[in-house]
């Protein structure tokens, strides 16, 4: 999803590391700066809380930006780690890399931990950083440092100060996060009554396949029929708008056809998927819009 070469140099990579780690909740003790840094790029800390005691844990952060060459970060790039930790009175070592560490470097860090030369180590390689963009609501940071890739990332927007999850009602899979990197592969399942009132009695979200089939069986046991909508379409801004307008029009026509439980669930679904859809429309979104003529008869 991310072209790390959008960050032009090591200085900007350090600034990105600082802002990224702040978003994750770390406190910056010493930020990036030009000149000799005695083997550190950042010093950060976090508060470790126990039942009866809490402590401050300090990390030495080493930033390496090798995206252009694509080379891994090796032991020759990370020298004198234990001496650097002692010099800065840090408890743990953190690598922040736009590529990945070599196996030799990982082995060395593991040995330092076994020997007690450091309390902990953590590597944020390019894949781990990318994964945080998927599920941590870092859309503003993505826009600032990766403007070209932002339109393709479709990150989750933290509209409500937190992420409103959307999980499968059968297996518990995180459908919202999955929709960022892959197809949502899920459906809204409306359980309806042909004779009773209200018509729409229950609303569920479930993965396609086995979970969807399980919902069909549950509905059949209760004498209900099902209707479904593709969650993937609701990740398209135009189709999301179409669905919202259709639901509003149907509510106005006959509000009694929806149970209170269905209405509460629908609002939660809209809140969750709005975090994915309130963004710039891509070419693919507009092509899908043209294919379906989605606003015909809705407005």
C-alpha positions in Angstrom: 0.0 0.0 0.0 2.8 2.4 0.9 5.7 3.5 -1.3 8.3 4.3 1.3 10.4 6.1 -1.2 7.9 9.0 -0.9 10.0 9.9 2.2 13.0 11.5 0.5 15.8 11.2 3.1 16.8 10.0 6.5 16.0 13.3 8.2 12.4 13.1 7.1 12.3 9.5 8.1 13.3 10.4 11.6 10.5 13.1 11.7 8.1 10.5 10.5 9.2 8.0 13.2 8.7 10.7 15.8 5.2 11.5 14.7 4.3 7.8 14.2 5.4 6.9 17.7 3.6 9.8 19.3 0.4 8.6 17.6 1.0 5.2 19.2 1.1 6.8 22.7 4.9 7.1 23.3 6.4 10.2 24.9 9.3 11.8 23.0 12.1 12.4 25.5 14.7 13.6 22.9 13.6 14.3 19.4 15.5 14.1 16.1 18.2 16.7 15.4 21.1 17.4 13.2 24.7 16.7 14.3 26.3 13.9 16.4 23.7 11.9 18.2 25.9 9.4 20.0 24.2 6.5 18.3 20.5 7.4 18.8 17.9 9.1 16.6 15.2 9.3 19.2 14.7 8.6 22.9 11.1 7.8 23.8 9.3 6.4 26.9 6.2 4.7 27.9 4.5 4.2 31.2 4.3 0.5 32.2 1.4 0.0 34.7 1.0 -2.9 37.0 -1.6 -3.7 39.6 0.4 -2.0 42.4 3.2 -0.4 40.7 4.0 1.5 37.5 7.4 2.4 36.0 8.8 4.5 33.1 10.4 2.4 30.3 12.8 4.3 28.0 13.5 3.2 24.5 16.5 4.1 22.3 15.1 4.4 18.7 17.4 3.8 15.7 16.0 5.0 12.4 17.3 3.5 9.1 15.8 4.5 5.8 17.0 2.1 3.1 13.9 2.1 0.9 15.7 3.3 -2.2 18.3 0.5 -2.1 16.0 -2.0 -0.6 18.8 -3.5 1.5 18.1 -4.9 4.9 19.5 -3.4 8.1 22.4 -5.5 9.2 24.8 -5.7 12.1 27.2 -3.4 10.3 24.5 -0.7 10.4 23.7 -1.2 14.0 26.9 -1.2 15.9 27.7 -0.8 19.7 24.0 -1.3 20.6 24.7 -2.1 24.3 27.1 0.8 24.7 24.5 3.2 23.1 21.9 1.9 25.6 24.2 2.6 28.5 25.2 6.0 27.3 21.6 7.2 27.0 20.4 5.2 30.1 17.8 3.4 27.9 16.1 0.2 28.9 15.2 -1.2 25.4 16.2 -0.9 21.8 13.8 -0.1 19.0 14.6 -0.3 15.3 12.5 1.8 13.0 13.2 0.6 9.4 11.8 1.3 6.0 13.0 -2.2 4.9 13.6 -5.0 7.3 16.4 -6.3 9.7 18.8 -9.0 8.7 18.6 -12.3 10.4 22.0 -11.7 11.9 20.8 -8.5 13.5 17.7 -10.2 15.0 19.9 -13.0 16.3 22.2 -10.5 18.0 19.3 -8.6 19.6 17.9 -11.9 20.9 21.2 -12.8 22.4 21.5 -9.4 24.1 18.0 -10.0 25.6 19.0 -13.5 26.8 22.2 -12.1 28.4 20.4 -9.3 30.1 22.2 -6.6 28.2 18.8 -5.1 27.3 15.4 -5.5 28.8 13.5 -5.6 25.5 13.8 -4.9 21.9 11.3 -4.1 19.2 11.6 -3.8 15.4 9.2 -1.7 13.4 9.9 -2.9 9.9 8.1 -1.6 6.8 5.3 -4.3 7.1 4.7 -3.7 10.8 4.5 0.1 10.2 2.1 -0.5 7.3 -0.1 -2.7 9.4 -0.5 0.1 12.0 -1.8 2.4 9.3 -4.5 -0.2 8.6 -6.0 -0.4 12.0 -4.8 2.5 14.1 -6.6 5.4 12.5 -3.4 7.2 11.3 -5.0 8.8 8.2 -3.7 12.3 8.8 -0.2 11.0 9.3 -0.5 9.1 6.0 -1.7 12.1 4.2 1.2 14.2 5.5 4.1 11.8 4.7 2.7 9.7 1.8 0.4 12.0 -0.2 0.6 10.0 -3.4 -0.1 6.7 -1.7 -2.9 8.1 0.5 -5.6 7.7 -2.1 -4.8 4.0 -2.5 -4.4 3.2 1.2 -8.1 4.1 2.0 -7.2 4.2 5.7 -9.7 4.0 8.6 -10.6 7.5 9.7 -10.8 8.0 13.5 -14.0 10.1 13.2 -15.2 9.5 16.7 -11.9 9.7 18.6 -11.8 5.9 18.6 -12.3 3.2 16.0 -15.9 1.8 15.8 -15.4 -1.8 15.0 -17.4 -3.9 12.6 -17.1 -7.6 13.4 -18.8 -10.8 12.1 -21.7 -11.7 14.3 -20.8 -15.4 13.8 -17.0 -15.8 14.0 -16.0 -12.4 15.3 -13.7 -11.5 12.4 -12.6 -7.9 12.1 -14.4 -7.0 8.9 -13.6 -3.3 9.0 -9.8 -3.8 9.2 -10.0 -6.6 6.6 -11.7 -4.2 4.1 -8.7 -2.0 4.0 -6.2 -4.5 2.6 -8.5 -6.9 1.0 -12.2 -7.3 0.1 -14.5 -7.0 3.1 -15.9 -10.4 2.0 -19.0 -9.9 4.2 -22.7 -9.2 3.9 -25.4 -7.5 5.8 -28.1 -10.1 6.5 -31.6 -8.8 7.0 -34.0 -11.3 8.7 -37.5 -10.5 7.5 -41.0 -11.7 8.3 -43.4 -12.0 5.4 -46.5 -12.0 7.7 -45.5 -10.3 11.0 -44.7 -6.8 11.9 -42.2 -5.2 11.7 -41.0 -6.6 8.4 -37.3 -6.2 9.1 -36.9 -7.9 12.5 -33.1 -8.4 12.9 -29.9 -7.3 11.1 -26.5 -9.0 11.2 -23.1 -8.7 9.6 -21.3 -11.9 8.7 -18.5 -13.2 6.6 -19.5 -14.7 3.3 -19.4 -18.5 3.1 -19.8 -20.6 6.3 -20.9 -17.7 8.4 -23.5 -16.5 5.9 -24.8 -20.1 5.7 -25.1 -20.3 9.4 -27.2 -17.1 9.4 -29.5 -18.7 6.8 -30.0 -21.7 9.0 -30.8 -19.5 12.0 -33.4 -17.6 10.0 -35.0 -20.8 8.7 -35.3 -22.2 12.2 -37.3 -19.1 13.2 -39.4 -19.1 10.1 -37.8 -15.9 8.8 -36.5 -15.2 5.3 -33.3 -13.3 4.5 -32.1 -10.4 2.3 -28.5 -9.4 2.0 -26.3 -6.6 0.9 -22.6 -6.7 0.1 -20.5 -4.8 2.7 -17.8 -4.2 0.0 -20.3 -1.9 -1.8 -20.7 0.1 1.4 -17.0 0.8 1.3 -17.5 2.7 -1.9 -18.4 6.4 -1.1 -21.1 6.7 -3.8 -22.7 3.4 -2.9 -22.5 4.2 0.8 -24.4 7.5 0.1 -27.0 5.6 -2.1 -27.6 3.0 0.7 -28.0 5.8 3.3 -30.5 7.7 1.1 -32.4 4.5 0.3 -32.7 3.7 4.0 -33.9 7.2 4.8 -36.5 7.1 2.1 -37.8 3.7 3.3 -38.0 5.0 6.9 -40.0 8.0 5.9 -42.4 5.8 3.8 -43.1 3.4 6.7 -41.0 3.6 9.8 -42.9 0.7 11.4 -41.3 -1.8 9.0 -38.0 -1.7 11.0 -37.6 -3.0 14.5 -35.8 -0.9 17.1 -33.0 -3.5 17.2 -32.6 -3.2 13.4 -32.5 0.5 13.5 -29.8 0.6 16.2 -27.7 -1.9 14.3 -28.0 0.0 11.1 -26.8 3.2 12.8 -23.8 1.3 14.2 -23.0 -0.1 10.8 -23.1 3.3 9.2 -20.9 4.8 11.9 -18.3 2.0 11.4 -18.2 2.1 7.6 -18.2 5.9 7.5 -14.6 5.5 8.8 -13.8 3.8 5.5 -15.9 5.8 3.1 -15.5 9.4 4.0 -12.6 10.0 1.7 -11.7 11.0 -1.9 -13.5 9.0 -4.6 -11.1 6.8 -6.6 -11.4 6.0 -10.3 -12.5 2.5 -9.4 -15.3 3.9 -7.2 -16.6 6.1 -10.0 -16.5 3.2 -12.5 -18.6 1.1 -10.1 -21.0 4.0 -9.8 -21.4 4.3 -13.5 -21.9 0.5 -13.9 -24.8 0.4 -11.4 -26.4 3.8 -12.0 -26.8 3.8 -8.3 -28.6 7.1 -7.7 -31.5 6.4 -10.1 -34.7 6.8 -8.3 -33.1 7.4 -4.9 -32.7 11.2 -4.9 
